[in-house]
Structures are given as C-alpha cells and as structure tokens.
Amino acid sequence: MHILEILLIIFSILVVVGTISFYLYRKYRNLSTGECAHCHKSRKKLLKEYRKMYNSNNKNE
C-alpha cells in the first residue's frame, strides 16, 4: 500500500467515528438531532410563554 492509500483510510475512519460520536453526544445530552434542530428550542420558549400567560389568567379568575 502506498502512503496515500493509508492516509485516505485513516481519514475516512476518523470522519465516520467523528460523525457517530457527534450523533451519540447529541443524543446523550438530549439535544435535537433532526433537520429542525433549532425548532425545539423555539418551541420550548413559545410553550413557556403560553403557559405563563394562561396560567396567570386562570389564577385571577
């Protein structure tokens, strides 16, 4: 094997291992891993504001 082939194999393995470890890290930390990763955070914020607004209205009634 030539040095170029060895480097290509090592680089390919590093890319695969890096991708899998990134996915596992995001799963372990309960972060979004799908297409719309940022939607989860904005949905939580919107839901928190909704609950704050309507729970305060129900306590006053």
N, C-alpha and C positions, 0 to 999 in steps of 0.2 A: 504494500500500500504506500502510496505517496503521502507526503506530509499534508497536502491539500485535502485529500480524502479524509484523513484523520481529523483535521480541524473542522471539516464540514460535519462529520459525525458528532463530534463533541459539541459544536454549536447547535446542532439540531436537538440533541438531548437536553441541552440547557434551556432551549426555548420551550420544549414540551414540559419539562419539570417546572419551569417558571410559571407557565400558564396554569398548570394544575395546582401548584401551590398558591397562586393568587386566587383561584376559584375557591379552594378549601379555606383560605384565610377569610374571605368574604362570607362564606357560609358559617364559619366558626364565630365570627363577630356579628352574625345576624344582619349583615348588610345586603342590600339588593344586588342580585347578580344578573338580572334580566336586561332587556332592551331599555326599559324605562327606569333606570336606577334612581334618577333624581325625583321621580314622581312619588316615591314612597315617602320621602322627607316632606314634600309639599303637602301631601295628603294628610300626614300626621298633624302638620301645623294647622291646616284647614279644619280638621276634625276637632282639634283642641279649641280653636276659636269658636266653633259652632257649639260645642258642649258648654263652654264658658258663658256664651251669650244666652243660651236657652236654659241652662240650669239656674242662672241668676234670675231669670224671668219667672221660673216656676216657684222659687223660694219666696218671691214677693207676693204671689197670688194667694 
